[in-house]
Structure formats: C-alpha cells, structure tokens
Amino acid sequence: MFKKRYFPINHNFKTGLLCKLFLSIGVILLAFFIFFVIISMVFNDDSTGFAKQLYDIATSTMPESLLSLSLISLAIGIIMYFFYYQFTKLAEIAEEIENSEKFKEN
C-alpha cells in the first residue's frame, strides 16, 4: 500500500509569507502616496530648492503610479490571505480524516 503524504500548512506554498509580504509592500507604497499628496498640498510652485523638487515629483504621475501599485499589491495580499485561510482549513480537515482513519484501524 502507498504511504500517505501529509503536507502541513507551514511547509506548503508559503502563502502566509507571501500574504504578509504583499500586504506590507502595499501599505508602504500607500504611505508614500499619502506623503506625496501631503507634499503637494503644503508646497506650491513658488517653492525653491529641495521643496521645489519634492513639489515637482508630487505633481507628476508618480503618486498615481504608487497608488495603483499599492492597490494591486494589497489585492494580491488579500487573495493570498484567502488562499492561506483555505489551506489552513484543508489541513485541519485532512488531519481530522487522518486521525479518524488511525482510530478505525485500532
């Protein structure tokens, strides 16, 4: 008879790690977007030096790009969390079935 292979949830597809990674990247990019929005509100076109450079960056298309990348990353993180949750439930069900089969054999 074939040996049953059991893959615990911690050693499968690393969905928990990917979930945390994508969610943290999304939050960091969202923080940068909020920073640039605040910069564009505080400084104006009459600013000089470093403030003028920050204002130019804040009024370019970069903040919108950061927002879109942030939303994509957050969505992937949420999807990965859903997969992680489903794999956890599946591992619990598989463990219950395995324990019930051991109980029946004895």
Secondary structure as the mmCIF struct_conf table of DSSP 4:
data_model
#
loop_
_struct_conf.conf_type_id
_struct_conf.id
_struct_conf.beg_label_comp_id
_struct_conf.beg_label_asym_id
_struct_conf.beg_label_seq_id
_struct_conf.end_label_comp_id
_struct_conf.end_label_asym_id
_struct_conf.end_label_seq_id
HELX_LH_PP_P HELX_LH_PP_P1 PHE A 2 LYS A 4
HELX_RH_3T_P HELX_RH_3T_P1 ILE A 9 HIS A 11
BEND BEND1 ASN A 12 PHE A 13
HELX_RH_AL_P HELX_RH_AL_P1 THR A 15 VAL A 42
TURN_TY1_P TURN_TY1_P1 ASP A 45 ASP A 46
TURN_TY1_P TURN_TY1_P2 GLY A 49 GLY A 49
HELX_RH_AL_P HELX_RH_AL_P2 PHE A 50 ALA A 58
TURN_TY1_P TURN_TY1_P3 THR A 59 THR A 59
BEND BEND2 SER A 60 THR A 61
HELX_RH_AL_P HELX_RH_AL_P3 MET A 62 GLU A 105
#
